[in-house]
Amino acid sequence: MNKISANYIIKWIIFSAVASISGLSITYLFIYLLDKIYDITTQTNSYFILLPLLAPFLCKYLAYHFSPESSEEGVLSYLNSVNEKFGDLPFKVTFFKFVAALITLGTNLSGGIVAPLVRVNSGIASFLGSQKIIKKLKIDDDDKRTFVICGASAVVASVFHAPLSSGLFAVEILKRANMKYLDLFPSILAACFTTALAKGLDLTSVFPFQSTVEIFPLKNLIWVILIGFFSGYFSILYVNFYHWVSTVSERKQLNFGSKVVGSIIVIIIAYFFGEGLLGTSLKMFENLVNGELPVLPEYIKGPYLVFIGLIVLAALKGITNCLTVGTGYSAGFAGPSVIMGLLIGAAFGNLLNIPPSSGSYYSFMAAGMSGVLSASMNVPMSAAVMGAEIFGSNIGFSSTISSIIAFQVARGTTLYKSQIK
């Protein structure tokens, strides 16, 4: 028994390390290429906002023409493969998924990087797990499946530098009803390897959160509960709108006209409500975590109007994200969900005139973020833990309360319907 246990541990230490190196490499290569594209496209100045019009043509002729399957949403592709095919993910689709995601976000459509890169790195793990040299280590289909999970957790950890919640996320999102304990150890191990390696290499997190050591005041508990309910109902609208767009646009049929229309609507929304809604919205994220508000029209002044303005901005981010992914482009939901949750938390903080640098303000943002992630993706445990990991352990109470409430409110709703089949 001891020999079997030792072999098990050694095997997953090796595979977790491989998944970690691959995940970090893929994530930071993608960010590097995306930054280079932005450096070039931002020089166009007034034409910058029209870039999404290029997306339908570039995606069609540089990615979907060669691999139509690469249009499938990344996390959905990952969980269907792990749940039904022992982690079998074609390498051709993996390659063109990377290309399609780079085109989608490089042309400034609205979405996140987590989902497409989860698909890419889990696809690389699937490819490696199928090689003869790996099979000599006597890995079976279950081992390959778990290796693919390690690939997914490594990417989430690369983006957030939150090892425990990243490992939980890769397993929890597979099926809402039950998690396999034997999947958790390798998944968390891969996420821990990834975070340690990233910090050792002094790599900055894609989402650089600000943590706080201030204790969450219990007097604000009622507001955290309210944010949990608000996040849950907000997520129901967000998820239902995505499924509606996906159905109307005939997403699975790769309707070219729907992609053009989706791009045009995204441009119109960005033109009237701000270019910060385009792409990954990292500038908006940085403003929020530093206690600053996104740019709002000059006439929006006072706590009540600012509250409404921030909620509208969160809704518009959700709408542009749904139009992007729902019409068949390759982007994700995790990043936009984080930003929408932060906007909701900041809206309540400003409504109550809470100082941006205070523990209460950060606890409100952690509650909003965890609430939207939990409700829209059905991952209450990882969403709760993520709030504590990236904002500070003193904030964990508010992120946990909000995550549980939002999950219960939106219990029958999820972006990935196969989770609850």
C-alpha positions in Angstrom: 0.0 0.0 0.0 2.9 2.4 0.9 4.5 1.7 -2.5 1.2 2.4 -4.3 0.8 5.6 -2.4 4.3 6.7 -3.1 3.9 6.0 -6.9 0.6 7.9 -6.9 2.2 11.0 -5.2 5.3 11.0 -7.5 3.2 10.6 -10.6 1.0 13.5 -9.8 3.9 15.7 -8.7 5.4 15.2 -12.1 2.2 15.7 -14.0 1.2 18.8 -11.9 4.6 20.3 -12.6 4.2 19.7 -16.3 0.7 21.2 -16.3 2.0 24.2 -14.3 4.9 25.0 -16.7 2.5 24.6 -19.7 -0.2 26.7 -18.1 2.1 29.6 -17.2 3.7 29.5 -20.7 0.4 29.5 -22.5 -1.1 32.3 -20.3 1.8 34.7 -20.5 2.4 34.0 -24.2 -1.2 34.9 -24.8 -0.9 38.1 -22.7 2.3 39.1 -24.4 0.8 38.7 -27.9 -2.4 40.5 -26.9 -0.4 43.4 -25.5 1.6 43.6 -28.8 -1.7 43.6 -30.8 -3.0 46.4 -28.5 0.2 48.4 -29.0 -0.4 48.3 -32.8 -4.1 48.8 -32.8 -4.2 51.7 -30.3 -2.1 53.7 -32.8 -5.2 53.9 -35.0 -6.8 56.3 -32.5 -10.3 57.1 -33.8 -10.6 53.8 -35.7 -9.8 51.8 -32.5 -13.5 51.4 -31.6 -14.2 49.9 -35.1 -11.8 47.0 -34.6 -14.6 44.4 -33.7 -15.8 44.7 -37.3 -12.7 42.7 -38.3 -13.5 39.8 -36.0 -16.1 38.0 -38.1 -13.8 37.8 -41.1 -10.6 37.0 -39.2 -12.3 34.3 -37.1 -14.0 32.7 -40.1 -10.9 32.5 -42.3 -8.1 32.1 -39.8 -9.7 29.8 -37.3 -13.2 28.4 -37.8 -12.6 27.5 -41.5 -9.9 25.0 -40.3 -11.6 24.0 -37.0 -15.3 24.8 -36.5 -15.1 23.1 -33.1 -12.7 25.8 -31.8 -15.7 28.2 -31.6 -17.2 26.2 -28.7 -17.0 28.0 -25.4 -13.7 26.9 -23.7 -15.0 25.8 -20.2 -18.0 24.0 -21.8 -15.6 22.1 -24.1 -13.4 21.2 -21.2 -16.2 20.0 -18.9 -17.9 18.0 -21.6 -14.6 16.3 -22.5 -13.7 15.4 -18.9 -17.2 14.3 -18.0 -17.9 12.2 -21.2 -14.7 11.4 -23.0 -12.0 10.9 -20.3 -10.4 14.2 -21.3 -10.0 13.6 -25.0 -9.4 16.9 -26.6 -8.2 17.1 -30.3 -4.9 19.0 -30.6 -6.1 20.7 -33.8 -9.0 22.3 -32.0 -6.6 23.3 -29.2 -4.3 25.2 -31.6 -7.1 27.0 -33.4 -8.8 27.8 -30.0 -5.7 29.9 -29.1 -5.9 31.6 -32.5 -9.6 32.3 -32.3 -9.3 33.7 -28.7 -6.4 36.0 -29.8 -8.5 37.3 -32.7 -11.6 37.8 -30.5 -9.9 39.8 -27.8 -7.3 41.4 -30.1 -10.1 43.0 -32.1 -11.6 44.3 -28.8 -14.7 42.2 -28.5 -15.8 41.7 -24.9 -14.7 38.7 -22.9 -12.3 37.0 -20.6 -9.1 34.9 -21.2 -9.7 32.2 -18.6 -12.2 30.0 -20.6 -10.3 29.8 -23.9 -6.9 29.2 -22.1 -8.5 26.5 -19.9 -9.4 24.8 -23.2 -6.0 25.3 -24.6 -3.9 24.1 -21.7 -6.3 21.2 -20.9 -5.9 20.3 -24.6 -2.2 20.3 -24.3 -2.4 18.0 -21.3 -4.7 15.7 -23.3 -2.2 15.7 -26.1 0.7 14.9 -23.8 -1.3 12.2 -22.0 -1.8 10.4 -25.3 1.9 10.2 -26.2 3.7 6.8 -26.1 6.4 8.1 -23.8 3.8 9.2 -21.2 1.8 5.9 -21.6 5.0 4.1 -20.5 4.3 5.5 -17.1 1.3 3.3 -17.0 -1.4 6.0 -17.0 -4.9 4.9 -17.8 -7.9 6.8 -19.1 -8.7 8.1 -15.6 -5.2 9.4 -15.2 -5.4 11.2 -18.5 -8.7 12.7 -17.4 -7.1 14.0 -14.2 -4.1 15.3 -16.1 -6.5 17.4 -18.2 -8.0 18.8 -15.0 -4.5 19.8 -13.8 -4.1 21.7 -17.1 -7.3 23.6 -16.4 -6.4 24.5 -12.8 -2.9 25.6 -13.8 -4.4 28.2 -16.1 -6.8 29.6 -13.5 -3.9 29.8 -11.1 -1.8 31.5 -13.7 -4.5 34.2 -14.1 -5.5 34.8 -10.5 -2.5 33.5 -8.4 -5.0 31.9 -6.1 -4.0 28.2 -5.7 -6.7 26.7 -3.5 -9.7 28.3 -5.3 -8.1 27.6 -8.7 -7.8 23.9 -7.9 -11.3 23.8 -6.6 -12.7 25.6 -9.6 -11.3 23.1 -12.1 -13.1 20.3 -10.3 -16.2 22.0 -9.0 -17.3 23.3 -12.4 -17.4 19.8 -13.8 -20.5 18.7 -12.1 -22.6 20.5 -9.5 -24.0 17.4 -7.8 -20.7 15.8 -6.9 -16.9 16.4 -6.8 -14.4 13.5 -7.0 -12.0 13.7 -4.1 -9.3 11.9 -6.2 -9.5 14.9 -8.7 -9.0 17.5 -6.0 -5.5 16.5 -4.8 -3.8 16.7 -8.3 -5.8 19.8 -9.3 -4.9 21.8 -6.2 -1.3 20.5 -6.4 -1.1 21.8 -10.0 -2.5 25.2 -8.9 -0.1 25.4 -6.0 2.9 24.6 -8.3 1.7 27.2 -10.8 1.3 30.0 -8.2 4.7 29.2 -6.5 6.4 29.2 -9.9 4.8 32.4 -11.0 5.8 34.2 -7.7 9.3 32.7 -8.0 9.7 34.1 -11.5 8.2 37.4 -10.2 5.3 37.2 -12.7 2.5 39.7 -12.1 -1.0 38.3 -11.9 -3.2 39.1 -14.9 -5.7 40.4 -12.3 -3.6 42.2 -9.7 -6.0 42.4 -6.7 -5.4 44.6 -3.7 -5.6 42.7 -0.4 -6.4 44.2 3.0 -5.7 43.4 6.6 -8.6 45.3 7.9 -11.3 43.3 9.7 -14.7 43.1 8.2 -17.2 45.0 10.5 -20.2 42.9 11.4 -22.4 46.0 11.3 -22.3 45.8 7.5 -23.4 42.2 7.4 -26.9 43.1 6.2 -25.4 44.8 3.2 -23.3 41.8 2.3 -26.4 39.7 2.5 -28.2 42.2 0.2 -25.3 42.1 -2.3 -25.5 38.3 -2.3 -29.2 38.4 -3.3 -28.6 41.2 -5.8 -25.7 39.3 -7.4 -27.8 36.1 -7.6 -30.7 37.9 -9.4 -28.3 39.8 -11.6 -26.6 36.6 -12.6 -30.0 35.0 -13.6 -30.5 37.9 -16.0 -27.0 37.6 -17.3 -27.1 33.8 -17.9 -30.6 33.9 -19.4 -29.6 36.7 -21.8 -26.5 34.7 -22.9 -28.6 31.6 -23.7 -31.1 33.8 -25.5 -28.4 35.4 -27.7 -26.9 31.9 -28.3 -30.2 30.5 -29.5 -31.3 33.5 -31.6 -27.8 33.8 -33.3 -27.7 30.1 -34.0 -24.3 29.9 -32.3 -23.7 26.2 -33.0 -24.3 26.8 -36.7 -21.6 29.5 -36.8 -24.0 32.0 -38.4 -21.7 34.6 -40.0 -24.4 37.3 -40.1 -25.0 37.0 -36.4 -21.4 37.6 -35.7 -21.4 40.8 -37.8 -24.6 42.0 -36.0 -23.1 41.1 -32.6 -19.9 43.1 -33.4 -21.9 46.1 -34.5 -24.0 46.2 -31.4 -20.9 45.9 -29.2 -19.4 48.9 -31.1 -22.5 51.0 -30.6 -22.6 50.2 -26.8 -18.9 51.1 -26.5 -19.3 54.3 -28.5 -22.1 55.6 -26.2 -21.0 54.1 -22.8 -17.2 54.0 -23.0 -14.4 52.0 -24.6 -13.6 50.5 -21.2 -16.3 47.9 -22.0 -14.3 46.5 -24.8 -11.7 43.7 -24.7 -10.8 42.3 -21.3 -11.7 45.6 -19.5 -8.5 45.4 -17.4 -8.3 49.2 -17.1 -11.7 49.2 -15.5 -10.6 46.3 -13.2 -7.5 48.2 -12.1 -9.5 51.3 -11.3 -11.9 49.4 -9.2 -9.4 47.4 -7.1 -7.4 50.7 -6.5 -10.5 52.4 -5.1 -11.2 54.5 -8.2 -14.4 54.6 -10.2 -14.6 53.9 -13.9 -15.3 57.0 -16.1 -18.9 58.0 -15.8 -20.8 60.9 -17.6 -20.3 64.2 -15.9 -24.0 64.5 -15.1 -23.8 61.4 -12.9 -23.1 62.8 -9.5 -24.3 61.9 -6.0 -24.4 58.5 -4.4 -27.8 57.5 -5.9 -26.9 58.3 -9.5 -23.4 56.8 -9.1 -25.0 53.6 -7.8 -27.3 53.4 -10.8 -24.5 54.3 -13.2 -22.2 51.5 -11.8 -25.0 48.9 -12.0 -25.8 50.0 -15.6 -22.1 49.6 -16.4 -22.1 46.1 -14.9 -25.1 45.2 -17.0 -23.6 46.6 -20.2 -20.4 44.6 -19.5 -22.6 41.5 -19.3 -24.5 42.4 -22.4 -21.3 43.0 -24.5 -19.8 39.7 -23.1 -23.0 37.8 -24.0 -23.1 39.3 -27.5 -19.4 38.3 -28.0 -19.6 34.7 -26.8 -23.2 34.1 -27.6 -22.7 34.9 -31.3 -19.9 32.4 -31.6 -16.7 34.2 -30.8 -14.0 32.7 -28.6 -13.8 34.4 -25.2 -14.8 33.6 -21.6 -17.1 34.5 -18.8 -14.8 34.4 -15.7 -13.1 37.8 -16.2 -16.3 39.7 -17.1 -18.0 38.0 -14.1 -15.3 39.3 -11.8 -15.5 42.8 -13.2 -19.3 42.8 -13.0 -19.2 41.7 -9.4 -16.6 44.3 -8.5 -18.9 47.0 -10.1 -21.8 45.8 -8.0 -19.7 45.9 -4.8 -18.4 49.3 -5.6 -21.9 50.5 -6.3 -23.1 49.6 -2.8 -19.9 51.0 -1.3 -20.4 54.4 -2.9 -24.1 54.4 -2.1 -23.2 54.1 1.6 -20.3 56.6 1.3 -17.8 54.0 2.5 -14.1 55.1 2.0 -12.6 53.1 -0.9 -9.5 52.1 1.1 -11.6 50.6 4.0 -12.2 46.9 4.8 -15.9 47.4 4.2 -15.4 48.7 0.7 -13.2 45.7 -0.2 -15.6 43.3 1.5 -18.4 44.7 -0.7 -16.4 44.1 -3.8 -15.4 40.6 -2.7 -19.0 39.9 -2.0 -20.1 41.1 -5.5 -17.3 39.2 -7.2 -17.9 35.9 -5.4 -21.6 36.3 -5.8 -21.6 36.7 -9.6 -19.0 34.0 -10.1 -20.9 31.6 -7.8 -24.3 32.2 -9.3 -23.4 32.3 -13.0 -21.0 29.4 -13.0 -22.4 27.3 -10.2 -19.1 27.2 -8.3 -20.0 28.4 -4.7 -17.0 26.9 -2.9 -14.3 28.1 -5.3 -15.9 31.5 -5.5 -16.0 31.9 -1.8 -12.4 30.8 -1.3 -11.2 33.0 -4.1 -12.6 36.1 -2.4 -10.6 35.3 0.7 -7.4 34.4 -1.2 -7.2 37.5 -3.3 -8.7 40.1 -1.0 -7.3 38.8 2.3 -8.5 36.2 4.9 -10.4 38.9 6.8 -12.6 39.4 3.8 -13.4 35.7 3.5 -16.5 35.9 5.7 -18.3 38.4 3.3 -17.3 36.5 0.1 -18.5 33.2 1.6 -21.9 34.6 2.7 -22.5 36.3 -0.6 -21.4 33.2 -2.6 -23.8 30.9 -0.7 -26.7 33.3 -1.0 -26.2 34.0 -4.7 -25.8 30.3 -5.5 -29.1 29.5 -3.7 -30.9 32.3 -5.5 -29.7 31.2 -9.0 -29.6 27.5 -8.2 -31.4 26.3 -11.3 -29.4 28.7 -13.6 -26.0 28.2 -15.1 -24.0 29.2 -18.1 -23.1 25.6 -18.6 -26.3 23.5 -18.7 -24.4 20.2 -18.9 -23.3 20.8 -15.2 -26.8 20.0 -14.0 -27.8 17.2 -16.3 
